[in-house]
Amino acid sequence: MSIDVSGVNKRYGDFVALQDINLSLPTGQLTALLGPSGGGKTTLLRIIAGLETADSGSVVIEGVEATRLPVQKRNVGFVFQHYAAFKHLSVARNVAFGLEIRKKPKAEIKAKVEELLHLVHLDAFADRLPSQLSGGQRQRMALARALAIEPSVLLLDEPFGALDAKVRKELRDWLRRLHDEVHVTTVFVTHDQEEALEVADEIVVVNEGRVEQVGSPDQLYDEPANDFVMGFLGEVTGLGDVRLRPHDIEVATHPTPGALQGTITRLLRVGFEVRVAVAVAGQDAPVTVVMTRTHARALGLEAGATVWLVPAEGATAVASPTPALAEGEPVAG
Ligand SMILES: Nc1ncnc2c1ncn2[C@@H]1O[C@H](COP(=O)(O)OP(=O)(O)OP(=O)(O)O)[C@@H](O)[C@H]1O
């Protein structure tokens, strides 16, 4: 294992930021720490980095007991959301910085910087100042700088958080490809489930200072450990006494066994999808169903129509903590 976190606890005054965190992250893996704001992701990342100390528990990096090692001795590279570059140094010098303070030979530094700038597709920008780069280019420079010292682990705290949606998307594809090339063990913090699902080999869901679940994107999506994980990894809607994904509901225009009858209150076309809101008797919140436009057209769905809803075969469903359907209400049409 590259990173082993055992029994880590952290409080700020009375506030419990992390509670009994245990994690083993294999060498070469790209792991996302995913969770809502304030859940403890950054605190955990900072404890792994050595920027913060745990109240109890241990951190082992590449087999080395690191709990009390200062940050400089952990051989970790970081990138934060707002990357602090040296404004007066060129892109190349920024990337070279970690190597220069380690007094590496000039020729070695030059070769390494060229290699890294090529890796992050900034070859043409070596002589620019950071202020002459776009936000996305600056974050790529930050990654090159973090990689320059050949860290055993790379820690990224919302590295693309400050960028607009399109650039974020490009950079996340790029990060995945970069990781496939360099295979450095990487942990990145995000509160964006799509980002985690698209990029990570494994996702650690962190909420209220605890790990809710660890698993591959597929595992988490298909077999969420609880209602929280299910809700955090994608949209969820209530149908009777279960909660499930809106695209996991089958819609019929005639009564079917076990189906709940409802009335379409709204039909919204978003790109290639149609989102259908269905009011079901006795259920407070409408059921949301998502389907393709073609499917909705084939069924001839329109607002005001009566439909019958049933979980699709093989749908992932968890029991509702508060059943959406009041007891004693008629369920089937
Ligand atoms: N130095 C500190 N002093 C007091 N409380 C802190 C400190 N650092 C963090 N916290 C608290 O610990 C909790 C966890 O914070 P943390 O930054 O780890 O969350 P997060 O999951 O990374 O959230 P975000 O996505 O918003 O960055 C928060 O409630 C935060 O207010």
Ligand as a Chemical Component Dictionary entry (heavy atoms), coordinates in Angstrom:
data_LIG
# 
_chem_comp.id                   LIG 
_chem_comp.type                 NON-POLYMER 
_chem_comp.pdbx_formal_charge   0 
_chem_comp.three_letter_code    LIG 
# 
loop_
_chem_comp_atom.comp_id 
_chem_comp_atom.atom_id 
_chem_comp_atom.alt_atom_id 
_chem_comp_atom.type_symbol 
_chem_comp_atom.charge 
_chem_comp_atom.model_Cartn_x 
_chem_comp_atom.model_Cartn_y 
_chem_comp_atom.model_Cartn_z 
_chem_comp_atom.pdbx_ordinal 
LIG N1  N1  N 0 -8.251  25.174 11.580 1  
LIG C1  C1  C 0 -9.526  24.877 11.847 2  
LIG N2  N2  N 0 -10.112 25.314 12.985 3  
LIG C2  C2  C 0 -11.392 25.021 13.278 4  
LIG N3  N3  N 0 -12.206 24.283 12.485 5  
LIG C3  C3  C 0 -11.668 23.831 11.349 6  
LIG C4  C4  C 0 -10.319 24.108 10.959 7  
LIG N4  N4  N 0 -10.096 23.515 9.777  8  
LIG C5  C5  C 0 -11.242 22.918 9.427  9  
LIG N5  N5  N 0 -12.192 23.079 10.366 10 
LIG C6  C6  C 0 -13.554 22.551 10.343 11 
LIG O1  O1  O 0 -13.503 21.159 10.118 12 
LIG C7  C7  C 0 -14.541 20.747 9.233  13 
LIG C8  C8  C 0 -13.970 19.986 8.078  14 
LIG O2  O2  O 0 -13.287 20.887 7.236  15 
LIG P1  P1  P 0 -12.620 20.452 5.878  16 
LIG O3  O3  O 0 -11.997 21.657 5.260  17 
LIG O4  O4  O 0 -11.774 19.280 6.104  18 
LIG O5  O5  O 0 -13.902 20.024 5.041  19 
LIG P2  P2  P 0 -14.024 19.682 3.513  20 
LIG O6  O6  O 0 -14.780 18.404 3.435  21 
LIG O7  O7  O 0 -12.712 19.718 2.856  22 
LIG O8  O8  O 0 -14.912 20.867 2.996  23 
LIG P3  P3  P 0 -14.744 21.817 1.695  24 
LIG O9  O9  O 0 -15.158 20.993 0.531  25 
LIG O10 O10 O 0 -15.693 22.934 2.004  26 
LIG O11 O11 O 0 -13.307 22.253 1.662  27 
LIG C9  C9  C 0 -15.290 22.007 8.829  28 
LIG O12 O12 O 0 -16.478 22.101 9.586  29 
LIG C10 C10 C 0 -14.339 23.122 9.167  30 
LIG O13 O13 O 0 -15.038 24.284 9.547  31 
# 
loop_
_chem_comp_bond.comp_id 
_chem_comp_bond.atom_id_1 
_chem_comp_bond.atom_id_2 
_chem_comp_bond.value_order 
_chem_comp_bond.pdbx_ordinal 
LIG N1  C1  SING 1  
LIG C1  N2  SING 2  
LIG C1  C4  DOUB 3  
LIG N2  C2  DOUB 4  
LIG C2  N3  SING 5  
LIG N3  C3  DOUB 6  
LIG C3  C4  SING 7  
LIG C3  N5  SING 8  
LIG C4  N4  SING 9  
LIG N4  C5  DOUB 10 
LIG C5  N5  SING 11 
LIG N5  C6  SING 12 
LIG C6  O1  SING 13 
LIG C6  C10 SING 14 
LIG O1  C7  SING 15 
LIG C7  C8  SING 16 
LIG C7  C9  SING 17 
LIG C8  O2  SING 18 
LIG O2  P1  SING 19 
LIG P1  O3  DOUB 20 
LIG P1  O4  SING 21 
LIG P1  O5  SING 22 
LIG O5  P2  SING 23 
LIG P2  O6  DOUB 24 
LIG P2  O7  SING 25 
LIG P2  O8  SING 26 
LIG O8  P3  SING 27 
LIG P3  O9  DOUB 28 
LIG P3  O10 SING 29 
LIG P3  O11 SING 30 
LIG C9  O12 SING 31 
LIG C9  C10 SING 32 
LIG C10 O13 SING 33 
# 
